[in-house]
Amino acid sequence: MGLLTRQDLHEALVDALGSNNVYYEPPESVKLNYPCIVYYLSRMHNRGANNRPTYIRYDSYTVTYIDPKVEQTRRFGESVPERLLALGGSVYDRQFTADNLHHYVFTIYLG
């Protein structure tokens, strides 16, 4: 079964990370505990059919795994980025370092 709702995605991210340090659109006042995953809704896709403008809607989320360590912790033989990439509808976008934190960015499509 694929990821159909934001709650399904949230649970899959908690499982991939192995902790509850998963934040959906956190405000600036929230102190992040690392390593963590931050995600937000980035696009809503509509597909029309049968003269209806919205027959099916697909959402995509930008998911960022943030870790202060360069060498990724392995869980069940896989690093967290590898586990995120294994989720259905997941696409690796980029990696960057800011403030000595390593960011791995993915787009995950629900549907």
N, C-alpha and C positions, 0 to 999 in steps of 0.2 A: 504494500500500500504506500502511495506517495504522500508527499506533504501537501495537504489541502488547505489548511488554515494557518493563521499566524500562531495559534497555540500549538499546533503540530510542529511548526518550525521551532518555536521556543523550546519545546521538549527535546527535539532532536539536537539543538545547539547545546543544551545542558548535558545531554548524553555524550556528545562529541568532546566537550570540554572536560567533563568529569567533575564539574562543580557547579554551584548556582551563581557564579560570577557572570551571568548573562543579562545584559541590559537592553531593553527596548526603548529607543529614543530617550536616553537619560538626560535630564536637565543638567546644566553646568554645576549646580549645587551638589550633585551626587558625587561622592568620592568613589572612584573605581578601584576595585581590588584586582590586582594582576596575578596571573594571567586572566584575561577576560575576553568576552565577546560582546561587541556593541553592534546593534543592527537597527535598521529603519526601513520603512516602506519607501522605495525609490520610484516605482512606476506601477501604473495600473493599465493593463492592456485589455481592450475590448475587441471581441471578434463578433461581427454581425452575421446573421443568416436569416433566411425566411422573412425578409423585409423587416427585420428587427435590428435596431442599431447595436444592441448588446445581447448577443446570444449566449456568449461565454465570456467571463472576465477572468483574466490571469493577473496575479500580482507578482511583482518581483521586489526583493529586498536586498539592500546592500548590507553585507555582513563583514565585520572587521574583527579579526582575531588579533589581540594585542598582548605581547609578551615582552618582559624586560630582558629575557635571555635570548641569545642568538641561537644556541642549540636547543631545538624543540624537545620538550618532554614527550616521551613516547608512551602511549596508552594502548594496550593490547597489540603492541608491535607497530603501531602507526602514530605519526605525529598528529597534532590537532589539525593543521592545514590539510593533511592527507585525509583525515576523517571528514572534514568539511567538504572536500572535493568529492568524496564518495557519496554524499547525499544526493538524492535524485534532483535534477534540475540545477545543479551547482556548476558555476563557471568561475575559474580563477581569473581575477582582473589584474592585480598588481601587488607589489610589496614595496614598502618604504620604511625608513627609520626616522622618527622624530622624538626629540627629548629623551634619547637613549631607550626608546621603546620601539619594538619591531612590530610593524603592522602588516597583516596579510588580508587583502581585500577580495571578497568574493561577491558574485551576484547569484542569488538563489531564486529560481522561478517556482511558484506554487501552481498546482493545477493538475 
